[in-house]
Amino acid sequence: MGNTRAEVFVFDGAKWSMGPPLPFGLNHPAAAALSGRVYVTGGYRTDGASRSALVLDPGGRAWRSLTPMTRPRAAHALLVVGNALIAVGGRSAAGEVAVAERYNVSTDTWTDLPGMPGPRDHVAGFVLNGLACVAGGRLPATTGAVSCFDSGSSHWTAVAALPEPTSGAGAGVLAGIALVAGGEDARETRLVGHVEWLGGGSWTTAPMLVPRHGFSLAPFGGRLWACGGATAPGIHATSACTSLNVTGA
């Protein structure tokens, strides 16, 4: 938990630059973009998992603090559904965080949601057809489970499991197709070196250009971008930045 960093880097499609630093160092936080704003929640600080919620306004020079989450969590997912954010999964000093939380942007409040089945951390999150989904993770063993929350019915449902269990993977959606890439096993001895995309109710697999774990997939310019992470099990950070499309290419 001592390997926390506050730096923020911004990519404009051609080059990287420094962005406004976080007010404190974090590792294993979750981030999401909504209405031009960037949100960062949770993560490990030097004293353990955090409840913090931060936002960077368009053109902002500093991060603003929002109402903290109800419970601390790190290695979780932060997902945009409608005009709300949903924090799913993660871990705190008390163990796996089962209860998901919804953040109302208009009222700056958090509301508890039904607990996810199979609470776990190091999840890969994505939003598909309005459902907030998490794939893989640790509980504590690595899992290939994919669980999705329907805000309309307030129910969790299971989607086809990943072909190979993974944790610390990246995930995203392009053209209505969900992709999960990379990751490692929970014992941190082996990388998962492929991309999987969901179509017709099943997952298809292709090799990943730069296998890694501990990263996110971010949509930009019609592709999903994987930047940073680690190219070996454990902490072996990389500056590599690659992208893929909906076929895994």
QUISUL-V565210 format. One record per residue. D_FIRST is the distance of its C-alpha to the first C-alpha in whole Angstrom. Layout:
D_FIRST
D_FIRST
This chain:
0
4
6
7
10
13
16
19
21
24
27
31
32
33
30
27
26
24
23
22
19
16
17
13
10
9
7
9
12
16
19
22
25
28
32
30
27
24
21
17
16
13
10
6
6
5
8
7
9
11
15
16
18
19
23
24
28
30
31
28
27
24
22
23
21
23
23
20
20
21
18
14
13
11
12
15
19
20
24
27
30
33
32
29
25
24
21
21
18
15
13
12
12
15
15
17
18
22
23
23
24
26
26
29
29
33
32
28
28
26
28
27
28
29
26
25
27
25
21
18
15
15
18
20
22
26
29
32
36
34
32
28
27
24
24
22
19
18
19
18
21
21
24
26
27
28
28
29
30
33
33
37
37
34
34
31
33
32
33
34
31
29
31
28
25
22
18
16
20
21
24
27
30
33
37
36
35
31
29
26
25
23
20
19
20
17
17
16
20
22
22
24
26
28
29
30
32
34
38
41
38
37
34
35
33
33
32
29
29
26
24
20
17
15
17
19
23
25
29
30
34
35
32
29
26
23
22
19
16
16
20
19
17
13
12
15
15
19
21
23
25
27
29
31
34
35
36
33
35
